[in-house]
């Protein structure tokens, strides 16, 4: 939260643990929510509480009881998706039992048209976080048709394989419902394909009995991936005009090969690669000027389970892009390079631009990888002579090119020396966790360090 504010964010959103999609890896319990909201207001910033699960009845019974103390903390908005929960919250406010807190409609509500925006506006919602499936042109049309409500658009972060994140994969495979905040990111797994057939009586899909080498030979004989790629490139994203490949009607089994070897799962899917469900990450910094011109009120960065470095870097880059656009300055391509310094699955503009669907997918790897730089340390304290005590996150050495990432501006240095906690000279900081001293110059308080490749 503090990194987001330090590096240019106007607001943060934090999940209410039991009632948001941030049930896991969430440190914002009630006491922390109170601390975060109070600090945000002291800094002139805003703090939104996300309470956007699609509730089952067991959550319905306890929802108002658990949300009441959160509302008393006076967050700047509640981000919600379930129409029934929104109705209950609005009733409490209208009857005077709760203070008035604005409600923002979550992206989970899948708002894709101006009529839906007007419906939610009449229901008392003050801001709509539009569906990720909209193009720039569609966003503009909604803005023109709905000029008197706030609109928010996601511009950076992970993309789900499902419609605006309403995914069933994790619940199907692992009984961990993504819409209840317990997603296992099944779309990021590495899958292998196995031929199968339906059982005679139960209809259960079972693998064809064959040796591994026979399976490879059979698949190779049945399906030529190279030959099919040209057809896929020409019309893969079309629904009506592209002929269906005859093998697409066969039953296949998927195996997640890295962690669940031998566990075969039925699937009716055909793709050109292994990570068939794995979307690239959204990056729309190059479209910020267009979104500003359209009149979008807020740009949103997704940062679940990300590092302080990720939060600082993305907030800083998009702050600069917004300020440039508002001042009429042209887009700075250097911002693209700075985002390349973050670990990602590759970047895509998502649906903001219309393009063949392969551009959305990363078929090579399911994990994030840094392309240009790596977060290596954060500054804990700085002496007057410019030497800083840092806590290491990854390996770096004397002689490395480092970027000092600071709210007042970034700069590059060549690391000339390093000392241990007792002042002994060091050549290498081998990794985390370790505290060392390095000469950074001033200013450096609160800075982050990245090693440039």
SVG drawing of the C-alpha trace seen along z (x, -y; Angstrom):
<svg xmlns="http://www.w3.org/2000/svg" viewBox="-35 -20 72 71">
<polyline fill="none" stroke="black" stroke-width="0.4" points="0.0,0.0 2.7,-2.5 4.7,-1.7 1.7,-2.3 1.1,-5.7 4.8,-6.6 5.2,-6.0 2.1,-7.8 -1.1,-5.8 -4.2,-7.8 -5.9,-4.8 -5.5,-1.2 -8.0,1.6 -7.7,4.3 -9.8,7.5 -12.0,8.2 -10.6,11.7 -13.8,13.8 -15.8,11.9 -13.5,11.0 -11.3,12.8 -8.4,12.1 -9.1,14.8 -5.6,16.2 -2.4,14.2 -4.3,11.4 -2.9,9.5 -5.8,7.0 -7.8,8.2 -10.0,5.7 -7.2,4.1 -5.0,3.7 -7.9,2.3 -8.4,-0.3 -4.7,-1.2 -4.6,-1.4 -7.7,-3.5 -6.5,-6.0 -3.1,-6.3 -4.5,-6.7 -6.7,-9.6 -3.8,-11.3 -1.9,-11.2 -4.8,-12.6 -5.3,-9.2 -8.2,-6.8 -8.7,-3.3 -11.3,-0.9 -12.4,2.3 -13.1,5.1 -16.0,7.3 -16.8,8.8 -17.4,12.5 -20.5,14.2 -22.1,15.3 -23.5,18.7 -26.1,18.8 -23.6,19.7 -21.8,16.4 -25.1,14.6 -26.0,15.4 -22.8,13.7 -22.2,11.0 -23.8,7.9 -22.5,8.8 -18.9,9.0 -19.1,6.0 -20.7,3.6 -17.4,2.9 -15.6,2.4 -18.1,-0.2 -17.7,-2.0 -14.0,-2.5 -15.3,-4.8 -13.4,-3.3 -13.7,-5.5 -15.8,-2.8 -16.9,0.8 -16.1,2.8 -19.0,5.3 -20.3,7.7 -23.2,9.7 -26.6,7.9 -28.2,9.4 -25.3,8.2 -25.5,4.8 -29.2,4.6 -28.6,5.6 -25.9,3.0 -27.9,0.3 -30.9,1.1 -28.7,0.7 -27.5,-2.7 -30.9,-4.0 -32.4,-3.0 -29.7,-5.0 -28.1,-2.0 -24.8,-2.4 -22.9,-5.4 -23.1,-6.2 -20.2,-4.6 -20.0,-4.7 -20.3,-1.4 -18.2,-0.5 -19.3,2.3 -16.6,5.0 -15.3,6.2 -16.8,9.6 -20.2,8.2 -19.2,8.3 -20.6,4.9 -20.3,4.7 -22.9,2.2 -24.4,-1.2 -27.8,0.2 -26.2,2.3 -24.3,-0.8 -27.6,-2.7 -29.2,0.2 -26.5,0.3 -26.5,-3.5 -30.2,-3.4 -29.4,-0.7 -27.2,-3.2 -23.7,-2.3 -21.4,-5.3 -18.6,-3.8 -18.6,-0.9 -15.4,1.1 -15.9,2.2 -15.5,5.7 -12.0,6.5 -13.6,7.8 -14.3,4.4 -12.5,2.6 -11.4,-1.0 -14.2,-1.9 -16.8,-0.1 -15.5,-2.0 -15.9,-5.2 -19.5,-4.4 -20.4,-3.6 -18.8,-6.9 -20.8,-8.9 -24.0,-7.2 -23.4,-7.4 -21.7,-10.8 -22.7,-11.2 -21.2,-8.1 -17.6,-7.2 -16.0,-4.5 -12.9,-2.5 -10.8,-0.3 -8.1,2.3 -4.8,1.4 -2.2,3.8 -1.9,7.2 -2.8,10.8 -5.7,11.9 -8.0,14.8 -9.0,17.3 -12.6,16.9 -15.0,14.0 -13.9,11.1 -12.4,13.6 -15.5,15.6 -13.6,18.9 -14.6,22.5 -11.4,24.4 -10.0,24.4 -13.3,25.4 -13.7,28.2 -10.2,29.6 -9.4,28.9 -12.7,28.0 -11.2,24.5 -13.8,22.0 -12.1,18.9 -15.3,16.9 -15.0,17.5 -11.4,16.3 -9.5,19.6 -8.3,19.9 -5.3,22.3 -4.5,20.7 -5.3,23.9 -5.1,21.9 -1.3,21.5 -0.5,25.2 1.5,27.0 -0.7,29.5 0.0,32.5 -2.6,34.0 -3.6,37.7 -6.1,39.5 -9.1,40.9 -12.5,42.4 -15.8,42.5 -16.4,45.6 -19.2,47.9 -21.5,47.6 -20.7,44.6 -19.7,42.1 -16.5,41.4 -13.5,40.5 -10.6,43.0 -7.3,43.0 -6.7,45.2 -4.5,48.2 -1.3,47.6 2.4,47.3 3.8,43.8 5.7,44.1 2.5,45.4 0.6,42.3 3.3,40.0 3.2,41.8 -0.6,41.8 -0.9,38.1 1.8,37.3 0.1,39.3 -3.4,37.9 -2.6,34.2 0.0,32.1 0.5,29.0 2.6,27.2 0.0,27.7 -2.8,26.5 -1.0,23.3 -1.6,21.5 -5.3,22.2 -5.3,21.1 -3.6,17.9 -6.1,17.1 -9.2,17.6 -8.7,19.0 -10.7,16.4 -13.7,16.6 -16.7,18.6 -18.7,19.1 -16.5,19.1 -13.6,21.4 -14.1,25.1 -13.9,27.3 -11.1,29.8 -12.4,33.4 -10.1,34.3 -11.7,31.5 -14.7,33.7 -12.5,36.4 -12.3,36.8 -8.9,35.8 -7.4,36.0 -5.1,33.4 -2.2,34.1 -0.5,31.3 3.0,32.6 5.0,30.7 3.2,31.4 0.4,33.8 1.9,36.4 -0.4,39.3 -3.6,37.4 -5.5,37.3 -8.4,34.9 -11.0,34.9 -11.1,31.9 -12.8,30.9 -10.1,28.5 -7.7,28.4 -4.8,25.9 -1.3,25.4 0.9,25.6 1.1,26.9 0.0,24.0 -3.3,23.8 -5.2,21.8 -2.5,19.4 -3.1,15.7 -0.3,13.2 -0.5,10.3 -2.4,7.1 -0.3,4.0 -2.1,0.9 0.3,-1.9 0.4,-2.8 -3.4,-3.3 -3.5,-5.6 -3.7,-8.8 -6.7,-7.3 -8.4,-6.3 -7.8,-9.8 -9.3,-11.4 -12.3,-9.1 -12.9,-10.4 -12.3,-7.3 -12.1,-8.3 -9.8,-5.6 -7.2,-3.2 -6.7,-0.1 -3.6,2.2 -4.0,5.8 -1.3,6.8 -2.3,9.9 0.6,11.5 3.1,9.2 6.2,7.7 6.7,4.2 8.9,3.7 6.1,4.6 3.7,2.2 6.2,-0.6 7.3,-0.2 3.8,0.1 2.4,-2.8 5.3,-5.0 5.0,-4.1 1.3,-4.6 1.5,-7.8 3.9,-9.2 1.7,-8.0 -1.4,-9.7 0.5,-12.9 1.9,-13.0 -1.5,-12.4 -3.2,-15.0 -0.5,-17.6 -0.8,-16.8 2.7,-15.4 3.3,-12.5 3.7,-8.9 7.2,-8.0 8.2,-4.6 10.7,-4.3 7.8,-3.4 7.4,-0.1 11.0,0.8 10.5,0.0 7.6,2.4 9.8,5.0 11.8,5.0 9.0,6.7 8.5,10.4 5.6,11.2 4.1,14.0 4.6,11.7 2.3,8.7 -0.9,8.2 -3.3,5.3 -6.1,7.8 -9.3,6.9 -8.6,3.1 -7.3,3.9 -9.0,6.4 -6.5,9.0 -6.3,12.8 -6.8,14.7 -3.3,16.3 -1.8,12.9 -3.5,13.2 -1.9,16.6 1.5,17.6 2.1,21.2 5.7,21.4 5.6,21.0 3.1,20.6 5.3,18.6 6.4,15.0 9.9,14.1 11.9,10.9 13.1,9.7 15.2,6.6 15.9,6.3 15.4,8.0 14.4,6.7 17.4,7.3 17.1,5.2 15.1,2.6 16.7,-0.3 16.2,-0.1 18.2,-3.2 20.6,-5.8 23.6,-7.5 24.5,-11.1 27.4,-10.0 25.0,-8.1 25.8,-4.6 22.6,-2.6 21.7,0.5 19.6,2.7 17.8,6.0 18.6,8.3 15.9,10.1 18.0,11.6 21.7,12.0 23.8,9.0 27.5,8.2 30.1,5.4 30.3,4.2 26.6,4.8 24.6,2.0 21.8,1.1 18.7,-1.1 17.8,-3.1 14.0,-3.4 12.9,-6.3 9.7,-8.4 11.6,-11.5 13.0,-9.9 15.1,-6.9 18.8,-6.8 21.3,-4.2 24.6,-3.5 27.5,-1.0 27.9,0.7 31.5,-0.2 31.6,1.4 29.7,3.5 30.1,4.1 28.7,6.6 27.0,5.7 30.3,5.5 31.9,3.3 33.8,6.1 34.2,5.8 32.0,8.0 31.9,8.8 28.6,10.7 25.3,10.5 24.2,14.1 20.4,13.7 17.6,13.3 17.5,12.6 20.7,10.7 21.5,7.1 24.5,5.3 25.7,1.7 26.1,0.2 26.9,-3.4 23.9,-4.8 24.1,-8.5 21.2,-10.7 18.2,-10.6 17.8,-6.9 15.5,-6.6 12.7,-4.1 14.3,-3.3 14.2,0.1 17.1,1.6 16.9,3.5 19.8,5.2 19.9,4.4 20.6,7.3"/>
</svg>
